[in-house]
Amino acid sequence: MGKTIDLTEKDHEISRYKNIWVFIEQTDGIANPVSFELLTKARELAKQLDCHVGAVSIGRSVSHLAKEVFRFGADKFYLVEDEIFKDYRTEPFRDTLSGLVRKNKPEIFLIGATTQGRDLSGTVATELKTGLTADTTKQEIDPQTGMLLMTRPTFGGSLMATIVCPKHRPQMSTVRPGVFKAIPVEHPKEGEIIRGKTNLTEAQIVKKILKKVVSSEGNINLGFYDVIVAGGKGMGNKDNFNMIKELAEVLGGTWAGSRKAVELGYIPQTRQVGQTGQTVHSKLYIACGISGAIQHLVGMQTSDVIISVNTDKDAPVFDVSTYCIVEDAIKFIPKLIAELKKQKLTPVNNEQ
């Protein structure tokens, strides 16, 4: 019979945990951009805690990522390289990462809320017997306790909850891509590279990758675009999204939509903006027929300029909008497209 663990009892080694770690997710040696977004946030938090920032990565070959890791502010880069880590598999990544955490004891551990990050973070938190706050949209340090305040939408996006992990370490949190901006340090320094080893063998790993199939539809990173035109339930049907796409093309941007638009079958989930979709910081965000549930607002409200078109003058989306247009989007968009074409607007160029 297994040992019963009381998770309400405070970890007696909690005072030994220091510094902030960020997991550098990579695929085939290419780092996921969310890793650098989290390093930027980690620097901010580290200043308040007066501690170091550590980056950690696992893969067949990841040492070449050191230059970028240090450019975004990591003081140390912990890495483990082995052929066994060629492809992501839960078991070897979980065991290796958990071992690194136990040895080095970071106080805070941030991981991107990607497909890989969501799988890895949950298993590592379970292995370490600590808490995990998933899909957070805000990270702050409590000035009185020094604990990490992790905020995320809850109850279907109707409320924002701030969560703490007072009795266990590390304080773990996943953060969705696009929540924070990746900002390199002005004068990057040469950090310390710390290499680890694994004793795992292929025979010990249950899961085997027999074949990799790349989706024909693929995933689109909406965060790459300066201009985004999004539609919601108010667009009426799937065909009406053609005008959303045309407006986006005229403006040199891309198109997206709300969770309701996904649920109604108007758009694929890969184009969804919001808590359960993608988070964007575009220069221009045009919301058409979107009322503005909290779960959508957290995904776009930090855009530089937000233009919203809605028939409801009390729509929540207007509270975060730069310009509010009380009008039926289905009638308004064709007029806007015609006017823009008349003005021969030069589309925005996006560096992808």
C-alpha positions as CSV (number, residue, x, y, z in Angstrom):
1,M,0.0,0.0,0.0
2,G,1.4,3.4,-1.0
3,K,2.4,6.1,1.4
4,T,-0.2,8.8,2.1
5,I,1.1,12.3,1.5
6,D,-0.6,15.2,3.3
7,L,-0.4,18.1,0.8
8,T,-1.9,20.5,3.4
9,E,1.3,20.2,5.5
10,K,3.9,22.8,4.7
11,D,7.2,21.6,3.0
12,H,9.9,21.9,5.7
13,E,12.5,22.7,3.1
14,I,10.6,25.7,1.6
15,S,13.2,28.2,2.7
16,R,15.9,26.5,0.6
17,Y,14.1,27.3,-2.7
18,K,15.6,30.4,-4.5
19,N,15.6,31.9,-8.0
20,I,13.2,31.7,-10.9
21,W,13.3,29.1,-13.7
22,V,11.9,29.1,-17.2
23,F,11.5,26.0,-19.3
24,I,12.9,26.5,-22.8
25,E,10.7,24.4,-24.9
26,Q,12.2,23.3,-28.3
27,T,11.3,21.2,-31.2
28,D,14.1,19.9,-33.4
29,G,16.4,22.4,-31.8
30,I,14.2,25.4,-32.4
31,A,13.0,27.2,-29.3
32,N,9.3,28.1,-28.9
33,P,9.0,31.9,-28.8
34,V,6.9,31.6,-25.6
35,S,10.1,30.7,-23.8
36,F,11.6,34.1,-24.4
37,E,8.4,35.8,-23.4
38,L,8.6,34.0,-20.1
39,L,12.3,34.9,-19.7
40,T,11.3,38.6,-20.1
41,K,8.6,38.2,-17.3
42,A,11.0,36.3,-15.1
43,R,13.5,39.1,-15.2
44,E,10.8,41.5,-14.0
45,L,9.9,39.1,-11.1
46,A,13.5,38.4,-10.3
47,K,14.2,42.1,-9.7
48,Q,11.5,42.2,-7.1
49,L,12.8,39.1,-5.4
50,D,16.5,40.0,-5.8
51,C,17.3,36.6,-7.3
52,H,18.7,35.0,-10.5
53,V,16.9,33.8,-13.6
54,G,17.6,30.3,-14.8
55,A,16.6,28.7,-18.1
56,V,16.4,24.9,-18.4
57,S,16.1,22.9,-21.6
58,I,16.1,19.2,-22.5
59,G,16.7,17.8,-26.0
60,R,19.0,15.9,-28.4
61,S,20.9,19.2,-29.0
62,V,20.1,22.4,-27.2
63,S,23.4,24.0,-26.2
64,H,23.2,26.3,-29.3
65,L,20.2,28.0,-27.6
66,A,22.5,29.5,-25.0
67,K,23.1,32.7,-26.9
68,E,19.4,33.5,-27.2
69,V,18.7,32.4,-23.7
70,F,21.3,34.8,-22.3
71,R,20.1,37.6,-24.7
72,F,16.7,37.5,-23.0
73,G,18.1,37.7,-19.6
74,A,18.9,34.3,-18.2
75,D,21.8,34.2,-15.7
76,K,22.2,30.4,-16.0
77,F,21.3,27.8,-18.6
78,Y,20.7,24.3,-17.3
79,L,20.6,21.7,-20.1
80,V,20.6,18.0,-20.6
81,E,21.4,16.6,-24.0
82,D,20.9,13.0,-25.2
83,E,19.6,11.1,-28.2
84,I,16.8,9.8,-26.0
85,F,15.3,13.3,-26.0
86,K,15.2,13.6,-29.8
87,D,11.4,13.8,-29.6
88,Y,9.2,14.9,-26.8
89,R,7.9,12.1,-24.6
90,T,6.3,12.6,-21.2
91,E,8.3,10.0,-19.2
92,P,12.0,11.0,-19.9
93,F,11.2,14.7,-19.9
94,R,9.2,14.5,-16.7
95,D,11.8,12.4,-14.8
96,T,14.8,14.5,-16.0
97,L,13.2,17.8,-15.4
98,S,11.9,16.8,-11.9
99,G,15.4,15.7,-11.0
100,L,16.9,19.0,-12.0
101,V,14.3,20.9,-9.9
102,R,14.9,18.7,-6.9
103,K,18.6,19.3,-7.2
104,N,18.6,23.1,-7.8
105,K,15.4,24.1,-6.0
106,P,14.0,27.0,-7.9
107,E,11.3,29.0,-6.0
108,I,9.3,29.8,-9.1
109,F,9.0,27.7,-12.3
110,L,7.3,29.1,-15.5
111,I,6.4,26.9,-18.4
112,G,4.6,27.8,-21.7
113,A,1.0,26.7,-21.9
114,T,1.6,24.9,-25.2
115,T,0.5,21.3,-26.0
116,Q,3.9,20.1,-24.8
117,G,4.0,22.5,-21.8
118,R,0.6,21.6,-20.5
119,D,1.5,17.9,-20.6
120,L,4.9,18.3,-19.0
121,S,4.0,20.8,-16.3
122,G,1.2,18.7,-14.9
123,T,3.3,15.6,-14.6
124,V,6.3,17.4,-13.2
125,A,4.1,19.2,-10.6
126,T,2.6,15.8,-9.6
127,E,6.1,14.3,-9.3
128,L,7.3,17.2,-7.2
129,K,4.1,17.2,-5.1
130,T,3.5,20.9,-5.6
131,G,0.8,23.1,-7.0
132,L,0.3,24.2,-10.6
133,T,-1.8,27.1,-11.8
134,A,-2.6,26.6,-15.5
135,D,-3.2,29.1,-18.3
136,T,-2.4,32.2,-16.3
137,T,-2.7,35.7,-17.8
138,K,-1.0,37.7,-15.0
139,Q,2.0,37.1,-12.7
140,E,2.9,39.4,-9.8
141,I,4.9,39.2,-6.6
142,D,3.0,39.9,-3.4
143,P,5.0,42.7,-1.7
144,Q,4.2,41.5,1.7
145,T,4.8,37.7,1.5
146,G,7.0,37.5,-1.6
147,M,4.8,34.8,-3.0
148,L,3.8,34.6,-6.6
149,L,0.3,35.8,-7.4
150,M,-1.0,33.8,-10.4
151,T,-4.2,35.1,-12.1
152,R,-6.4,33.2,-14.5
153,P,-10.0,33.3,-15.8
154,T,-12.3,30.8,-14.2
155,F,-15.9,29.7,-14.3
156,G,-16.0,29.8,-18.1
157,G,-14.3,33.2,-18.2
158,S,-16.8,35.0,-16.1
159,L,-14.4,35.6,-13.2
160,M,-10.7,36.2,-12.6
161,A,-9.1,34.2,-9.9
162,T,-5.7,34.9,-8.2
163,I,-4.1,31.8,-6.9
164,V,-1.1,31.3,-4.5
165,C,0.9,28.2,-3.5
166,P,1.9,29.0,0.1
167,K,3.1,25.6,1.4
168,H,5.0,23.9,-1.5
169,R,7.7,24.7,-3.9
170,P,8.4,25.5,-6.6
171,Q,5.4,27.7,-7.4
172,M,4.5,26.5,-10.8
173,S,2.6,28.2,-13.5
174,T,1.9,27.8,-17.2
175,V,1.5,30.9,-19.3
176,R,-0.1,31.0,-22.7
177,P,1.9,32.2,-25.7
178,G,1.4,35.9,-26.4
179,V,0.5,37.0,-22.8
180,F,3.9,38.7,-22.3
181,K,6.2,40.4,-24.9
182,A,9.6,39.0,-25.5
183,I,12.1,41.8,-24.9
184,P,15.9,41.2,-25.0
185,V,18.1,42.9,-22.5
186,E,20.0,46.0,-23.7
187,H,23.5,44.6,-22.8
188,P,23.3,40.8,-22.6
189,K,26.0,39.1,-20.5
190,E,27.6,35.7,-21.0
191,G,25.8,33.5,-18.5
192,E,26.8,30.2,-17.0
193,I,26.0,26.9,-18.8
194,I,25.4,24.0,-16.5
195,R,25.2,20.6,-18.2
196,G,23.4,17.7,-16.6
197,K,23.3,14.0,-17.5
198,T,20.6,11.3,-17.8
199,N,20.9,7.7,-16.8
200,L,17.7,6.7,-18.7
201,T,17.9,4.1,-21.4
202,E,15.5,3.5,-24.2
203,A,14.5,0.2,-22.7
204,Q,13.2,2.0,-19.6
205,I,10.8,4.2,-21.6
206,V,7.3,2.7,-22.3
207,K,6.2,5.2,-24.9
208,K,7.7,4.8,-28.4
209,I,7.3,7.2,-31.3
210,L,6.7,5.1,-34.4
211,K,5.7,7.8,-36.8
212,K,5.2,11.6,-36.9
213,V,2.4,13.1,-39.1
214,V,2.3,16.9,-39.7
215,S,-1.2,18.3,-39.8
216,S,-2.1,19.5,-43.3
217,E,-4.0,22.5,-41.9
218,G,-1.2,23.4,-39.5
219,N,-1.2,25.9,-36.7
220,I,-1.1,29.7,-37.2
221,N,0.6,32.0,-34.7
222,L,-1.7,35.0,-34.6
223,G,0.8,36.8,-32.5
224,F,3.0,37.4,-35.6
225,Y,0.5,39.8,-37.1
226,D,0.2,43.5,-36.5
227,V,-3.3,43.7,-37.8
228,I,-6.1,41.2,-36.8
229,V,-9.7,41.3,-37.8
230,A,-11.9,39.0,-35.6
231,G,-15.5,38.0,-35.8
232,G,-17.9,36.6,-33.3
233,K,-21.5,35.3,-33.0
234,G,-22.8,38.5,-34.4
235,M,-21.4,37.6,-37.9
236,G,-24.4,35.4,-38.2
237,N,-23.0,32.4,-40.2
238,K,-19.8,30.9,-41.6
239,D,-20.2,32.5,-45.1
240,N,-20.2,36.0,-43.5
241,F,-16.7,35.4,-42.3
242,N,-15.6,35.8,-45.9
243,M,-16.0,39.6,-45.4
244,I,-13.8,39.3,-42.2
245,K,-11.2,37.6,-44.3
246,E,-11.4,40.2,-47.1
247,L,-11.1,43.1,-44.6
248,A,-8.0,41.4,-43.1
249,E,-6.5,41.0,-46.6
250,V,-7.1,44.6,-47.5
251,L,-5.4,45.7,-44.3
252,G,-2.5,43.3,-44.7
253,G,-3.3,41.3,-41.6
254,T,-5.0,38.1,-40.7
255,W,-8.4,36.9,-39.5
256,A,-9.5,35.3,-36.2
257,G,-12.6,34.9,-34.1
258,S,-14.1,34.3,-30.6
259,R,-14.8,31.0,-28.8
260,K,-18.5,31.4,-29.7
261,A,-17.5,31.6,-33.4
262,V,-15.6,28.3,-33.0
263,E,-18.5,26.6,-31.2
264,L,-20.9,27.6,-34.0
265,G,-18.6,26.2,-36.6
266,Y,-17.8,29.5,-38.2
267,I,-14.0,29.2,-37.8
268,P,-11.5,26.5,-36.8
269,Q,-10.2,26.5,-33.2
270,T,-6.7,27.3,-34.5
271,R,-8.0,30.9,-35.2
272,Q,-9.5,31.5,-31.8
273,V,-8.5,34.4,-29.7
274,G,-9.1,34.2,-25.9
275,Q,-8.3,32.2,-22.8
276,T,-8.8,28.9,-24.6
277,G,-7.3,30.2,-27.8
278,Q,-4.4,32.5,-28.5
279,T,-3.3,35.8,-26.9
280,V,-2.3,38.6,-29.2
281,H,-0.7,42.1,-28.8
282,S,-1.5,43.4,-32.3
283,K,-1.1,47.0,-33.3
284,L,-4.7,47.0,-34.6
285,Y,-7.4,44.6,-33.5
286,I,-10.9,45.0,-35.1
287,A,-13.6,43.1,-33.2
288,C,-16.7,42.5,-35.3
289,G,-19.9,41.1,-33.7
290,I,-18.0,40.2,-30.6
291,S,-19.8,41.1,-27.3
292,G,-16.6,40.7,-25.2
293,A,-16.7,37.9,-22.6
294,I,-13.8,38.0,-20.2
295,Q,-12.3,34.9,-21.7
296,H,-12.0,36.7,-25.1
297,L,-10.9,40.1,-23.6
298,V,-7.9,38.6,-21.9
299,G,-6.7,37.4,-25.3
300,M,-6.7,40.8,-27.0
301,Q,-7.1,43.7,-24.6
302,T,-3.4,44.7,-24.7
303,S,-3.5,45.4,-28.4
304,D,-2.4,49.0,-29.2
305,V,-5.6,50.1,-30.9
306,I,-8.9,48.2,-30.6
307,I,-11.9,49.0,-32.9
308,S,-15.1,47.3,-32.0
309,V,-18.3,47.0,-34.1
310,N,-21.4,45.8,-32.3
311,T,-25.1,46.6,-32.3
312,D,-25.2,46.5,-28.4
313,K,-24.0,49.9,-27.1
314,D,-23.4,48.2,-23.7
315,A,-21.3,45.4,-25.0
316,P,-18.4,44.7,-22.6
317,V,-15.9,44.8,-25.5
318,F,-16.5,48.6,-25.7
319,D,-14.9,48.9,-22.2
320,V,-11.5,48.0,-23.6
321,S,-11.9,49.6,-27.1
322,T,-10.1,52.6,-28.4
323,Y,-13.0,53.3,-30.9
324,C,-16.5,52.0,-30.5
325,I,-18.9,51.7,-33.4
326,V,-22.5,50.9,-32.7
327,E,-23.6,49.3,-35.9
328,D,-24.3,45.9,-37.5
329,A,-20.9,44.5,-38.5
330,I,-22.5,42.7,-41.4
331,K,-23.6,46.0,-42.9
332,F,-20.5,48.0,-41.7
333,I,-17.7,45.8,-43.0
334,P,-18.6,45.9,-46.7
335,K,-18.7,49.7,-46.5
336,L,-15.3,49.9,-44.8
337,I,-13.8,47.5,-47.4
338,A,-15.1,49.6,-50.2
339,E,-13.8,52.8,-48.7
340,L,-10.3,51.3,-48.0
341,K,-10.1,50.1,-51.6
342,K,-11.1,53.5,-52.8
343,Q,-8.3,55.0,-50.8
344,K,-5.9,52.4,-52.2
345,L,-4.5,51.6,-48.8
346,T,-1.1,50.1,-48.7
347,P,-1.2,46.8,-46.7
348,V,0.9,46.4,-43.5
349,N,4.0,44.2,-43.9
350,N,4.4,41.6,-41.2
351,E,7.8,40.2,-40.3
352,Q,7.0,36.6,-39.6
